[in-house]
Every structure is written in structure tokens, then in C-alpha cells.
Amino acid sequence: MRSFAFGLLAVAIVAEVVATSALRASDGFTRLVPSLIVVAGYGLSFYLLSLTLRTLPVGIVYAIWSGAGIVLITAVAAFLFKQVPDLPAVLGMGLIVAGVVVLNVFSKVSAH
């Protein structure tokens, strides 16, 4: 059941990254198709997050969701929008990833 929850979490992260990417293209919600992608992506993401919380602790779920989302949306922005992160941004994201790893590997809050 836990592996299924992590699978749902992975899909939730992808949906959030797609929605965030479309947010820029929505031009302040003035363009219909990108706006619909934003609403559907965030809706799906939050729905799937709610399902993962049946099995996994909220702190762990949110740490993974937000940390992975930050790193992935930064990669998408670099690729699609040429917004390449500088060294401090990369180091900061490394610290975020390290924090998520510490929570998952060493925390007693984790449902291991």
C-alpha cells in the first residue's frame, strides 16, 4: 500500500509541475487552454495528495511534494523558458533535497 501511495505522490508532483508550467502560459488566466491546464493540474495534484495522506504522514508527503516540485519546476523553467538557476539557487535546491532525504531516512515521523 505504501508503494502505491508513493506512486500517487509521484503523479501528484508531475501534475503540479505541469500546472505550474502552464501558469505562465495562461497569461494571468486570460488564455483559456493554459488556464484549464492549470486548474486541472492543481486539482489532480491536490486530490492525489489527499489520497497519499491516508497512508503516509503529512509532513513527509508535503516535504517530498514541495521539494521535488521546486527542483522539477526549476529544471522545466531552465529548459522551456531559459531561466537557468545560478550557483546559489542550485546549492539551495541541494539543501532542500538533502532535507527531504534526512526526513525520510532518519526521522521517526516517517512511516518506515
C-alpha positions as a printed Julia matrix, in Angstrom:
112×3 Matrix{Float64}:
  0.0    0.0     0.0
  2.88   2.37    0.78
  4.41   1.88   -2.66
  1.03   2.73   -4.22
  0.89   5.9    -2.11
  4.36   6.89   -3.3
  3.23   6.25   -6.89
  0.26   8.55   -6.36
  2.6   11.12   -4.87
  4.84  10.95   -7.96
  1.84  11.57  -10.23
  0.74  14.44   -7.95
  4.18  16.02   -8.3
  4.11  15.73  -12.1
  0.6   17.24  -12.2
  1.75  20.16  -10.05
  4.78  20.77  -12.28
  2.6   20.71  -15.42
  0.12  23.1   -13.79
  2.85  25.49  -12.66
  4.42  25.45  -16.12
  1.05  26.25  -17.7
  0.52  29.07  -15.21
  2.99  31.24  -17.07
  1.35  30.43  -20.41
 -2.09  31.3   -19.02
 -1.04  34.98  -19.04
 -2.93  35.84  -15.86
 -5.74  33.41  -16.71
 -6.56  35.3   -19.9
 -5.83  32.33  -22.18
 -8.37  29.52  -21.95
 -6.41  26.32  -22.69
 -3.42  27.04  -20.43
 -5.83  28.21  -17.71
 -7.74  24.92  -17.93
 -4.46  23.01  -17.68
 -3.57  24.98  -14.54
 -6.91  24.25  -12.86
 -6.94  20.58  -13.88
 -3.29  20.06  -12.92
 -3.6   21.6    -9.48
 -6.93  19.87   -8.9
 -5.46  16.48   -9.76
 -2.34  17.19   -7.73
 -4.24  18.1    -4.57
 -6.67  15.21   -4.98
 -3.81  12.72   -5.28
 -2.04  14.36   -2.33
 -5.17  13.81   -0.25
 -5.12  10.11   -1.15
 -1.48   9.71   -0.13
 -2.3   11.13    3.3
 -4.38   8.02    4.03
 -1.12   6.07    4.25
  1.8    8.47    4.69
  2.44  11.23    7.28
  1.55  14.74    6.13
  4.99  16.17    6.92
  6.75  13.58    4.8
  4.26  13.89    1.92
  4.47  17.65    1.85
  8.28  17.68    2.1
  8.61  15.33   -0.85
  5.89  17.06   -2.9
  7.2   20.57   -2.39
 10.91  19.68   -2.6
 10.57  17.62   -5.76
  8.25  20.26   -7.21
 10.8   23.02   -6.65
 13.6   21.06   -8.28
 11.49  19.86  -11.23
  9.87  23.22  -11.98
 13.31  24.81  -11.91
 14.5   22.25  -14.46
 11.42  22.87  -16.63
 11.9   26.64  -16.4
 15.55  26.28  -17.42
 14.61  24.11  -20.41
 11.43  25.85  -21.6
 11.91  29.45  -20.51
 15.73  29.7   -20.44
 15.62  30.64  -16.73
 18.84  28.91  -15.75
 19.47  28.87  -11.98
 22.7   30.34  -10.69
 25.04  28.62   -8.23
 23.27  29.84   -5.05
 19.95  28.56   -6.43
 21.46  25.17   -7.22
 23.03  24.99   -3.76
 19.71  25.94   -2.16
 17.9   23.24   -4.08
 20.58  20.78   -2.99
 19.84  21.7     0.62
 16.13  21.16    0.01
 16.78  17.71   -1.44
 19.12  16.91    1.46
 16.4   17.95    3.91
 13.86  15.67    2.27
 16.33  12.79    2.38
 17.06  13.41    6.07
 13.32  13.44    6.84
 12.75  10.18    5.01
 15.82   8.29    6.17
 16.4    9.47    9.73
 13.12  10.9    11.07
 10.94   8.83   13.37
  7.94  10.68   11.91
  8.4    8.74    8.7
  6.15   5.71    8.29
  9.01   3.26    7.56
